Amino acid sequence: MNDWLHVIWAAGALALAGGALAGYRLSWRKGLVYILMWGCIFTLVTLIINAVGGY
C-alpha cells in the first residue's frame, strides 16, 4: 500500500507541474519537452533516493 501512495503522489506532483506549465500557454511541442524533462528529473531523484536507501 505504501508503494502505491508514492506513485500517486508522484503522479499528482507531475500533474501539478503540468498544470503550471499549461498556464503559460506554450506550444504543444515545447510543453511536451518540458513535461518529459520534469518526468526525467522526478525519475532521477527517485532513483537516487532509492539507491541511498532513504524514503
N, C-alpha and C positions, 0 to 999 in steps of 0.2 A: 504494500500500500504506500509506503514511504517513497518508493521509486516513482510511482505514478504522480505523486504530489510534485516532485521535482520536474517531471516532464510537463505537467500542466502549468507550473509556474514559469518555466522557460518559454512555453508557447504564448502565455499571456504577456510576458515581457517583450517578446518579439512582435506581438500584435500591437502593443503599446508603441514600440519604436516605429512600426509601420504606419500606425495612425498619425504619429507626429510627422513623419515624412510626407504623408498624404496632405497635410495642411500646407505644405509648401507648393503644391500643385506642380510637381515635377512631371517630366515626360515619363512614359511607361518604361522606356529603356533605362533612363537614369535611376528611376525608382527601383527597378529590378536589380540594378547593380548595387545600390545602397542596401537593399534587403539581403542580397547574397553576402555582402560584406559584413553586415551585422550578424547574420547567421554563422559566418565563419568565426567572428570574434567570440560569440557565445559558445560555440563548439570548442574553440581553442581554450578558453578559460575553464570550461567544464572538464576538458581532458587534463589540463594542468592540475586542477584541484583534485581530481580522482587519482592522478599519478602520485601526488604528495600524500594521499590518504585522508584528506580532510573532507568536510562536507561543504 
